[in-house]
Amino acid sequence: MNFEAGIRFIVFLIIFGFTNYLMMLRRYENEIKKKKFLQKEKISRLYPKGTFIF
């Protein structure tokens, strides 16, 4: 019985760790997108209206 409980606990830890990793990866990607957007906004304030930035 203890062996089975140990195996279940290890499987639980693996599943919990994998889901935590996916959530942190998604959060990291969203933060990178926000930083890029804010950087473009800050750069666009330096140039007059009507100019095109790549």
Secondary structure, DSSP 8 states (H G I E B T S, - for coil): -HHHHHHHHHHHHHHHHHHHHHHHHHHHHHHHHHHHHHHHHHHHHHS-TT----
